[in-house]
Amino acid sequence: MWEEFDITKLPYYDPKVDNKVALVTGGNSGIGYYTVLHLYLHGFKVYLGGRNSSRVNHAIKEIKKEAEIRLRKGQDEKPHDGLMIRKTGKLEYLHIDLTDLNSVEKAATKFTVQEDHLDVLINNAGVMAIPYELTKDNFEIQMQTNYVSHFLLTMRLLPLIKARKGRVITVSSLGHNLIFFNCNPGAQFNYWPSMFFMWCRYALAKTASIQFTKMLAIKNPDILCMSLHPGLVMNTNLFSYCTRLPFVGIFFWILFQFVGYFFGVSNEQGAISTLKCALSSDLSAETDNGAYFTTGGYPSKPSRVANSLDNAASTWIWTVHELRDRGHEI
Ligand SMILES: NC(=O)c1ccc[n+]([C@@H]2O[C@H](COP(=O)([O-])OP(=O)(O)OC[C@H]3O[C@@H](n4cnc5c(N)ncnc54)[C@H](OP(=O)(O)O)[C@@H]3O)[C@@H](O)[C@H]2O)c1
C-alpha cells in the first residue's frame, strides 16, 4: 500500500511572475481532469488538448468552479514559497485529435504561435482495449492515439520545451507488461479472439511510450523526461468500451469495480504520479531522466522489454520512418 502524497507540498507559482505553461492532452476527463485542476491551482496556464470542444469547454468551467470551492475552503491555500495569496493560473482549449497527424501538426503550430516556452508537456490522452481499427493515417488506432501522435507532438514542441529546460511526462500503464517479448511496434495483433488481442495492442502502445521516454531522455539530457503508471483508476471513461458491451458489459463492470475496490485509487489519486513528475523539485534531469514511476509517484522498473535500450532505439527508428513515410519529417 502506498502512502498518499500531499499535493499541496509541491511548489506554487505566481502566474504573473513565473509564467508557467503546461499542455495536458486528454485534460477534460479522468486522470487528466485532476492533473489540470492541480496545475491550475499551482499557478500554471494550462492548455487542455482535446478533440471535442464542448467536452473540453465544459471541463474548463467545472475545473474553475472546483478550484474556487477549494480555495474558499482553504484547501490548496497554504501560502509558502514566498507567495502570500494563492493565485490560480489560466485554462485554454487546444484542439487536437490524436487519430489525425495533421491535427497534431496544427495543434503544435497553434501552440508555437501563442507561446514561446512550454514548462510541462503531459502526454496523457489515451484509449484502451477497443476494437481493431486503422486511422486515416493508416496506424492501428491504439498505437497512434496513445503513442505515435504524442511522439509527433513532443518532437514539434521540443524547441519550446528546451527554452526553459522543461519536462515531458508520458502516461503509460502497468498494462505494458502484457508484452513480454520484443516485437515490432507495427505489429497489428489483429487476431481472434479480439477480446484478448485488443489488450495486447494497448500494451504494445504503452510499451512504446516508455521506450520513447527513454530515448528522448538520452537524446535530450537538458530536459527531464519521465513515464509512469498512474494507478488502477477504475471510474474513468477508459473502460467504457468493455463496460458498454451488450450482455458481457455488466460482467466487465463488476470485475473492474471489484479490482478498483481492492487495488484501485480515485481519479484524483490517479493524478498524483503525474503531478509529482510535473512539479517535484526533488526530480532533476541529471538523476531522473528516462525514469519510470508508478501509483503515487513511486520510482519503479518497467518490463524487461520496455527497459531495453536496444528495443527503445528500434522503436524510435520505426516511428521516425513511419512518420516520414506519411510526410511528417522529424
Ligand atoms: N484509468 C486507469 O486505470 C489507467 C491505468 C493505466 C494507465 N492509464 C492511462 O491514463 C491516461 C488517462 O486515462 P483515463 O483513465 O483518465 O481515461 P479517460 O477518462 O478515458 O481519459 C482519456 C482522455 O483521452 C482523450 N482522448 C482519447 N482519444 C483521443 C483523441 N483521438 N484525441 C484527443 N484526445 C483523445 C479523451 O478525450 P474524450 O473525452 O474526447 O474521449 C479523454 O480526455 C491514458 O493514457 C490511460 O491509458 C489509465
The ligand as an ORCA input file, in Angstrom:
! r2SCAN-3c Opt
* xyz 0 1
  N      -7.608      4.527    -15.608
  C      -6.641      3.660    -15.388
  O      -6.756      2.721    -14.567
  C      -5.335      3.782    -16.118
  C      -4.331      2.848    -15.833
  C      -3.127      2.943    -16.514
  C      -2.938      3.946    -17.445
  N      -3.935      4.841    -17.715
  C      -3.684      5.890    -18.725
  O      -4.059      7.137    -18.197
  C      -4.396      8.035    -19.278
  C      -5.702      8.755    -18.946
  O      -6.744      7.786    -18.920
  P      -8.079      7.942    -18.043
  O      -8.181      6.709    -17.231
  O      -8.122      9.263    -17.391
  O      -9.178      7.780    -19.203
  P     -10.273      8.787    -19.814
  O     -11.124      9.347    -18.746
  O     -10.939      7.989    -20.890
  O      -9.404      9.939    -20.456
  C      -8.801      9.793    -21.709
  C      -8.672     11.151    -22.352
  O      -8.032     10.965    -23.631
  C      -8.780     11.685    -24.591
  N      -8.657     11.124    -25.937
  C      -8.956      9.875    -26.344
  N      -8.784      9.772    -27.667
  C      -8.376     10.985    -28.120
  C      -8.055     11.525    -29.382
  N      -8.136     10.799    -30.501
  N      -7.664     12.803    -29.468
  C      -7.592     13.570    -28.361
  N      -7.902     13.131    -27.138
  C      -8.286     11.859    -27.005
  C     -10.223     11.588    -24.117
  O     -10.993     12.578    -24.761
  P     -12.590     12.407    -24.994
  O     -13.234     12.827    -23.716
  O     -12.871     13.301    -26.147
  O     -12.822     10.953    -25.291
  C     -10.033     11.807    -22.625
  O      -9.939     13.166    -22.343
  C      -4.462      7.154    -20.531
  O      -3.279      7.328    -21.273
  C      -4.530      5.749    -19.980
  O      -4.017      4.795    -20.875
  C      -5.132      4.785    -17.060
*
